[in-house]
Amino acid sequence: MLTTENTDSIVTRLVDIKSPEDLRKLSIPELETIADDLRETIINTVSKTGGHLAPSLGVVELTLALHYVFNTPNDKLVWDVGHQTYAHKLLTGRQDKFSTLRQYKGLSGFPKFKESEYDAFETGHSSTSISAALGMACAKDLKKDSNKVVAIIGDGSMTAGIAFEALNQAGHLDKDLIVILNDNEMSISENVGAMSSFLSRQLTSKTVRRLRKHISTRLKDLHGVGDRFLNVLKKSEENIKSFFTPAMLFEALKFYYIGPISGHQLEDLIPTLENIRDNVDGPVLVHVITQKGRGYGPAEANPGNYHGVGPFDVLTGVPIPSSSPISYTEVFGKSICTIARNNPDVVAISAAMPAGTGLTNFSKEFPDRFFDVGIAEQHGVTFAAGLAVEGKRPVVAIYSSFFQRALDQIIHDVCIPSLPVTLAIDRGGVVGDDGPTHHGVFDISFLRFIPNLTYMAPKDENELQHMLHTAISLPGPAAIRYPRGAGENVPLDPDFVNLEVGKGELLRQGEDILLLPVGNRVYPAIKAAEGLEKLGINAAVINPRFIKPLDDELICEWARKTGRVVTIEDNAEHGGFGSLVLELLSKNKLFAVKTHLLGYPDHFIEHGPQKTLWKNSKLDSPSIINAAMELMKD
């Protein structure tokens, strides 16, 4: 049992913690010292590597309490999203590698099976923890394994339907499952917090649980009057609990609700979790209140700005300046505001990421026309379809990897009825340090086959603004994929124009070989063509602009002229743009044309700088030159 008494032992520091087993020997003051060390290490490291700062700072004490109370890794901790697991990594044998966080060949920013046996489930997208934990709990039950399973989920992740689907089944199955609701948005006063903590500890104690069961059994023996009296007692308890806590929702889902309690008071957290571990059977939800960014002033003051950050100065919190050109996301944000000023039907939708998708200014300028649906991409797309039915022009801005969650809604609710919804697909292609869960390398493959959808990819930021204007003007659904990060530093036209649908752009003529890049691979292809010219090879370059409908006539004309085609895409090779070109050549019986497809191979791409990943996957200019040379040899 943990004690708050002072001891004569030397206070342990983080460097002495090799595994959670070391935590279980410590007192509360010693654990609080570890908490301070964890925050200092996280702040100093993330200031250099970038990463998810505020979420990880907010769960330091909760992480300590969970590893202290539960017998990890035999007991399973299933983290939702995973961007709050930095303290977890530091406590589970990864201190010596923590400086490599999110660096190429270094530690992932998310849980990874290959990194540690303490990482019970791999994740990078939100709202999966309860489903996965319930599956583990059911498997353990089948195996007669009595170890515990704990899901830690944030209040933001609770906005996704999958979380409630899992809660619903968990309550129905009545399995031994613990859900920690990490609530960092609610405020709670000290008095209510103290009373709530007291109630939570008392209501989970073995004595009270035994007494409740005993009284219930005895009253049921008193036929008639006993049942009525039991109902009165249950009503009284529900009223007391619901007065202090939002218990009713989770109780309705057949979860035993505990809380809310402070997520930063170890003297409350640990006894409550111990009581749940030892005395509560079936599904239980513990409502924990935490402060996002706790322990670092700038992050406490602006937790949203420090949710995910690049390198920054620790003393001031100011980001280290970058000399990069304006980003695609910024251009999208400026362009949609310009378009909306002239078109009152334009509305914008975000899935809990207005800043990340460039919609912050839109939300301020047009608050009545901006909708943040929370982490609910499926709902966001169908919600947009409803807006479109009533004559609005919705633009849904979501990262490519998160659009994967809404594929059925895109097909069923938008494209079958051919509604004028624009999908702004940010982070198309590899994104860098967040790794495989966030790389947007599948959207060409899973969107290009959908009927009625017009699908575009700009070669630069200037073309992006024209494509957005074009998409919003179309009578049916449209999608635009654009990459993370800086544009090509080209001038931006002051006026937007509609592009001719299905028409590509011949950028360079050449009789020897055709380079057919898409989106952000156009400029590397132009550079490769210049390199090939020095080697005596004249390469034509076409910017397709439209993935769907493809400019069949232009591409086939130059494929015939050159007899050789290299396709280049920031997408998976399987089923992607290159496959689309092969289908086009086959359809037009151009069987003699030799081809080489450049895209990501059939495995998941790890985290690392975008330029490194492009080079490793043979999508940079030197690799394009090599591919062209190989094709010329043939």
QUIUR-V357062 format. One record per pair of residues at least 24 apart in sequence whose ideal C-beta (glycine too) atoms are under 6 Angstrom apart, sorted by sequence separation. I is the first residue (numbers start at 1). J is the second residue. D is the distance in Angstrom with one decimal. If there is no record, write none. Layout:
i->(I;I)
j->(J;J)
d->(D;D)
//
This chain:
i->(3;4;13;63;67;92;129;337;452;453;454;455;456;457;458;515;573;35;59;63;263;333;337;377;381;400;473;512;2;35;85;92;263;332;336;340;351;461;512;513;514;515;516;518;573;60;259;260;261;262;263;382;394;395;396;397;399;400;460;469;511;572;55;56;82;149;150;151;152;154;155;255;256;257;258;259;330;333;337;377;378;381;385;399;400;460;462;470;510;565;571;572;574;55;82;260;329;351;377;381;385;395;470;510;598;56;127;152;155;255;460;462;466;510;563;564;565;566;567;568;569;52;126;349;378;382;388;462;465;466;509;559;596;79;134;388;447;508;552;556;31;127;130;388;466;508;385;418;507;559;127;131;250;349;415;488;596;127;130;134;506;507;138;384;401;415;483;594;137;359;415;443;504;505;401;407;411;137;347;357;400;504;505;594;82;504;78;82;77;78;134;400;525;23;24;42;73;76;502;514;23;73;81;347;349;514;72;20;345;346;347;348;349;350;351;502;504;521;196;345;503;514;38;80;130;422;502;513;516;521;51;422;504;520;51;78;513;514;515;516;517;518;20;38;49;45;49;428;431;78;425;428;429;78;428;45;421;422;423;424;425;568;427;51;200;418;200;518;76;200;457;566;415;457;566;414;459;196;197;196;564;193;357;201;205;209;20;197;201;204;75;188;200;204;74;75;76;77;78;79;80;206;17;19;80;70;393;171;171;171;459;167;456;457;455;455;528;532;527;531;524;528;532;329;524;528;448;525;448;188;181;176;177;178;179;180;181;182;183;184;174;180;182;184;171;170;513;58;444;445;331;335;441;442;445;441;445;444;448;328;331;335;444;331;328;429;328;328;327;327;328;441;325;326;324;325;325;439;436;436;435;435;433;430;432;432;430;430;62;65;69;61;65;69;61;65;69;65;69;159;160;159;160;159;157;156;58;58;58;31;57;58;57;28;54;57;28;54;57;54;53;54;126;54;43;53;54;39;52;53;50;50;50;48;47;47;2;124;108;102;104;104)
j->(27;28;37;87;91;116;153;361;476;477;478;479;480;481;482;539;597;60;84;88;288;358;362;402;406;425;498;537;28;61;111;118;289;358;362;366;377;487;538;539;540;541;542;544;599;87;286;287;288;289;290;409;421;422;423;424;426;427;487;496;538;599;83;84;110;177;178;179;180;182;183;283;284;285;286;287;358;361;365;405;406;409;413;427;428;488;490;498;538;593;599;600;602;84;111;289;358;380;406;410;414;424;499;539;627;86;157;182;185;285;490;492;496;540;593;594;595;596;597;598;599;83;157;380;409;413;419;493;496;497;540;590;627;111;166;420;479;540;584;588;64;160;163;421;499;541;419;452;541;593;162;166;285;384;450;523;631;163;166;170;542;543;175;421;438;452;520;631;175;397;453;481;542;543;440;446;450;177;387;397;440;544;545;634;123;545;120;124;120;121;177;443;568;67;68;86;117;120;546;558;68;118;126;392;394;559;118;67;392;393;394;395;396;397;398;549;551;568;244;393;551;562;87;129;179;471;551;562;565;570;101;472;554;570;102;129;564;565;566;567;568;569;72;90;101;98;102;481;484;132;479;482;483;133;483;101;477;478;479;480;481;624;484;109;258;476;259;577;136;261;518;627;477;519;628;477;522;260;261;261;631;262;426;271;275;279;91;268;272;275;147;260;272;276;147;148;149;150;151;152;153;279;91;93;157;148;472;253;254;255;543;253;546;547;547;548;621;625;621;625;620;624;628;426;621;625;547;624;548;289;285;281;283;284;285;286;287;288;289;290;282;288;290;292;283;283;628;184;571;572;461;465;571;572;575;572;576;576;580;461;464;468;577;465;464;570;482;483;485;486;487;600;486;487;486;487;489;605;604;605;606;607;607;605;609;610;610;613;263;266;270;264;269;273;266;270;274;273;277;374;375;375;376;376;375;375;290;291;292;266;293;294;294;266;292;295;267;293;296;299;299;303;375;306;296;306;307;295;308;309;309;310;311;311;312;314;270;437;435;433;608;612)
d->(5.4;4.6;5.7;4.2;5.6;5.2;4.9;5.7;5.4;5.1;4.3;4.9;4.9;5.1;5.8;5.2;5.5;5.0;4.9;5.3;4.1;3.0;5.4;5.4;4.4;5.0;5.6;4.9;6.0;5.7;5.7;4.0;5.7;4.9;5.7;5.8;4.9;3.3;4.8;5.0;4.8;4.8;5.6;5.7;3.3;5.0;5.6;4.2;6.0;5.8;3.7;4.9;5.3;4.5;5.5;4.1;5.2;5.1;5.7;3.8;5.5;5.9;5.2;5.1;3.7;5.9;4.5;4.9;4.5;4.9;4.5;4.8;4.4;5.4;4.7;3.1;5.9;5.8;5.9;4.5;4.8;4.0;4.3;4.3;4.7;4.1;5.1;4.7;3.7;5.9;5.7;4.9;6.0;4.0;4.8;4.9;4.2;5.0;4.4;5.8;5.2;5.6;4.8;4.4;5.9;3.8;4.5;6.0;5.3;4.4;4.9;5.3;5.7;4.0;5.7;4.9;5.0;4.7;5.2;4.6;4.8;3.6;4.1;5.2;5.1;4.5;4.0;5.9;5.7;5.6;5.5;5.7;4.9;5.8;5.6;5.3;6.0;5.8;5.9;5.1;5.5;3.5;5.6;5.2;5.6;4.1;5.2;4.5;4.5;4.9;4.9;4.1;4.8;5.5;5.0;5.7;5.0;4.5;3.7;4.9;5.6;5.5;6.0;4.7;5.2;4.7;4.5;5.7;4.5;5.8;5.3;5.7;5.3;4.3;5.1;6.0;5.8;4.7;5.9;3.9;2.5;4.5;5.9;5.7;4.4;5.3;5.3;5.8;5.9;4.8;5.8;4.6;5.7;5.6;5.8;5.0;4.7;4.1;5.2;4.8;5.0;4.7;4.6;5.2;5.8;5.9;5.7;3.8;5.1;4.8;5.1;5.1;4.6;5.8;5.3;3.9;3.7;4.3;5.3;4.6;5.5;4.6;4.8;3.6;5.9;4.4;5.9;5.2;5.7;5.8;6.0;5.6;4.9;5.6;5.5;4.7;4.3;4.7;5.3;4.8;4.1;4.9;5.3;5.9;4.9;5.8;5.1;3.4;4.7;5.4;5.8;5.8;4.7;4.3;5.6;5.7;5.1;5.2;4.0;5.9;4.2;6.0;4.6;5.5;4.7;4.2;5.6;4.8;5.7;5.2;5.2;5.3;5.4;3.5;5.6;5.0;3.7;5.5;4.6;6.0;4.9;5.3;5.4;5.4;5.6;5.0;5.9;4.2;5.5;3.6;5.0;6.0;5.2;5.5;4.8;4.3;4.7;5.3;4.7;5.4;4.1;4.5;6.0;5.8;4.9;5.8;5.3;4.4;3.2;5.8;5.0;4.9;5.6;5.9;4.4;4.1;4.5;5.9;4.4;5.0;5.8;3.7;5.7;5.9;4.6;4.9;5.7;5.9;5.4;5.0;5.9;5.9;4.8;5.5;4.6;5.1;4.9;5.6;5.3;4.7;5.0;5.8;5.7;4.2;5.7;4.7;5.4;5.3;4.2;5.5;4.3;4.1;5.2;5.6;3.8;5.1;5.1;4.7;5.9;5.7;5.4;5.0;5.4;6.0;5.9;3.2;4.4;6.0;5.9;5.5;5.6;5.2;4.6;5.8;3.9;5.3;3.7;5.5;4.1;5.9;5.9;3.3;5.2;5.9;5.8;5.0;5.5;4.6;4.8;6.0;6.0;4.9;4.1;4.2;5.6;5.2;5.5;5.9;5.9;3.2;4.8;5.0;5.4;5.4;5.9;5.8;4.5;5.8;4.4;5.6;5.2;5.4;5.3;5.4;4.6;5.4;6.0;3.8;5.9;4.7;5.8;4.5;4.8;4.3;5.4;4.8;5.2;4.1;5.2;5.3;5.8;4.3;5.5;5.8;5.3;4.8;5.3;2.4;5.7;4.0;3.7;5.7)
//
